[in-house]
Amino acid sequence: MSVETLLESLLEEETEATLLAKLYAVLSAVDLDVESFAEGDPTRSEVYAIARTQEAKESIVTGAIRGGFTDTAEDAWLDVCVQSLFDVERRGASYATCTVRYTNGSSQLFTIDPEEDTARNSTTGATYRNTGATPTDDTLVQRTLAPGGTLDLIFAAEVAGSDSNATTGEIDELVTGRAGVTIANITAAVAVDEERDDAYRARGKGKLSALSPNGPKGAYDYVVQTPDLNGGANVTRSRTFGNSTVGAVTVYVANASGAVSGGDVTLCQTAVETYCEPLTIGATVASAVNKTIAVTYSLWVYDSINLTTSAIEALVSAALSDAIASRDIGGDIIPPALTGTLYKSFVEATILRAVHPHGFRVSVTTPSGDTAMAIDEVAVLGTVTATAITLIEAP
Amino acid sequence: MTLRSEPYGRDTSATTRINRGRVVSGATLLGEAMFRRLTTDRGTLLDAPNYGFSLRTFLNADMTPARRAALPGLIRLELQKDERLVEGSVRVVVTEEIDSAGAIEWTVDVSAVGVDTGPFALAISASAVTVELLDLPEAA
């Protein structure tokens, strides 16, 4: 039995409703006619106040109890637990950076101080500020944009996380007024979100494996996913496979967006060779290969959800994005099989979970069945199409 | 009309404070409930957001002729929310007096018919500073 199941059998979190029922049962037992209580009556008001405040305390107490165990702790409690047990901090959100090219169509000379200019992604609304550096010069100094000339500057997002991600050309508005000057980012802006609970929990536990002198699988996963060890490579997922015949280990790596850059693969290779590759074993780090999963679905939802079909569609897309980004490289493997699958039922469950408890039927036409995954493949979400979202009057 | 021996059950007595150890019932319980309605700001009762019309809060505002004229009706509307009163039975008379210091005091006389208690009356003294229960029927 898992720790989580054991703990849930021991914890009984009271709600306002259950507390009220118990308090009224006590009052009835001392012969008070609780049926006669009306709004404003002193005993009824006291009982509600007790139940309401006690419910809030229940939530804190059970959160604290669950927070003492790695498998059940969540959010800030998980940080307390993992840091105290494993001395591992949660990986925070990063700020997206990119190169933005200025094109000066005027006859005016412009000087640009560090952090003076603000650029904007007209599609998403995300904003970015120039750092002062250029792609070839890290110093943060004033730069000059000549009349009729171009200038490339490094910009950083003002808000951390993947909401500031932008493909080439998307950052196209110069908020700071410079007449005759246009801009566009010539490299993509990519950032990672704060590490999710499930990934943080696994990485914390993985640190124990890293202490082993024999280099078990968890050590590789821990090293390639920890920024302090992997040189800052953008890696949030990994899977290690061994070939015992030749003593070869292959560590496939991926991030939330899928395949990892060559530079990051090199950083991870260095980290593995430095921190966890035992003698006589050859460990190779390789980027996972993207396997695009497009999703087409129809969904039936009770109107108690109180959302428009557009909002429901956005909710489902966000849920699918999170769910696909969390799948292991190589898919879900059911022994004795050696390769994995992205199961269609997982996609269906994700869609229904996004609208729980209002959704009751989903029909997924793409993928048409389970998707086989090679050991080096990582699922990335493709186009999501809602064929129909039908709102049904709630019973 | 059928009058029960202990209409509306029993509860702790509470007017301007909770009177621990004293239990009321019948017309007294109902009268105290009506008094509490007129001393509670709307929205402050956890389980009843539409409960209350605080006389003190109302009287602390600038008492224009329009507000004076509206006061009895507002009190009646609030009291009538109690389902233990016969619908339409609440009558409210507000009398204004100026004391020797020049402060204004209102006397609110309420008569109503309880569903299970029959007719009863209560009197409340109110000003911008205090609200007091002057007269309340004792329990049957």
Interface residues (C-beta under 8 A of the other chain):
Chain A: L32 D33 V34 E35 S36 F37 A38 E39 G40 D41 P42 T43 R44 S45 Y48 A49 R52
Chain B: E6 Y8 G9 R10 D11 T12 S13 A14 I18 A33 R36 R37 T40 L45 L46 D47 A48 Y51 G52 K81 D82 E83 R84
